[in-house]
């Protein structure tokens, strides 16, 4: 795998993981539980951009021979690691924008469904 392929694949993977955990209904109970911790945790679990930093970090820290995939801008490995990390975060955030636009119609229907259910449980139409 080339450096560019690694960056693209990690961006795609991280975007999918972070968006799914922060937005998809299947993880709503997890978001509620983590959100109850308040503060930083609440922000983290509801923000795909915030969450993706940690997803990418875990992927990079568990990548075999990570040095082969870093963008070389210095002779200091940690700087190259951080630079590559934030390049991937940038690409991931662009992917999040596309995902949010694509998900907007689904979110609107879901919001309408929840409002309708709330009104019917309150006895109003």
N, C-alpha and C positions, 0 to 999 in steps of 0.2 A: 504494500500500500504506500502510495506517495504521501508527502506532507499535505498537499492540497486535498487529496481524497480524505485523509484523516480529519482535517478541519471541517470539510463539508459534512462527512458522516457524523461526527460528534455534534455539529450544529443541528443537524436534522434530528438526531436521537434526543438531544437535550431539549430541543423545542417541543418535541412530542411528549416527552416525560413531564416536563415542567408545566406545559399547558394542560395535559390530562389531569395531573394531580391538583392543580389550582382551579380548574374549571369544570371538569366532568362530574356528573352526578354520582358516579360510582365511588368517588372519593369524598362525598359530602360529609359523611360521618367523621372521617379523618380530619377534614378541615374544621368541623365543629369542635372536635376534641382539642386539636392544636390551637385553634383560635381562642379557646377559653383560657389559655395560658396568658393571653394578652400581649401587648407591646410588640416587640420584635417578632415573636412567633406568629402573631395574628397577621402582621404585614407579610411575613414570609410565605405563609400558606395560602394567601389570597392573591399573590402577585407573581405571575409567570416570569417576569423579568428578574425579580429578586430571587426566586427559587432556582432559576436556571444557573446562577452563579455557582451554587452548591452542587447541582447535578453535574455541571461541567468539571468542577474541581474533583469530584469523586471519580468521574470517568478518566480524567487525566492522571490522577494519582494511582489508578489501578491499571493504566495502560503499560503493557510490557515495552521496554525500550523506548520510553517517552522521549528521550533525547533525540531520537531519529525523526521525530515529528514536530519538534519545536521550530518556530521561525527564528532564525539566527540574526539578531540585531546587535548583539554584544558578544563578548567573550565570557560573560558571567551567566551561568545556567539558570539561576533563579530569575534573573531579569527576562531572559528568553521565555521561561515558563510563564511568568506573569503576563508578558506581552502576548504570547500565544493564547493564553486563557482569555484575555479581554478581546482579542480578535474573534475568538469563537463566541463570546458573549454578544458581541456586536452583530454577528451574523444571525445568531439565535434570536435576538430581539427583532430583527427584520422579519424573520420567519413568524414570530409571534404576531406582528402587525398583520401579516397575511392571514394567519389563523383567526385572529379576532374579527377581521372583516368577513371572512368566510362563515364564521360561527354566528354572526349577528342575527340572521333570520331565525336560527334555532333558539337563540337566547330570547328573542322577542316573543316567540311562541311559548316558550317555557315560562316567561314572566306573566304572560296573559293567563296561562293555565293556573299558575299559583294564585294570581289575583282572583280568578273565578272561584277556585276552591276556597279561598279565604272568605270571600263574600257569601258563598253558600253555607259555610260553617257558622257565620255570624247571623244568618237568616235574612240577609239582604240580597237583592238581585241586581 
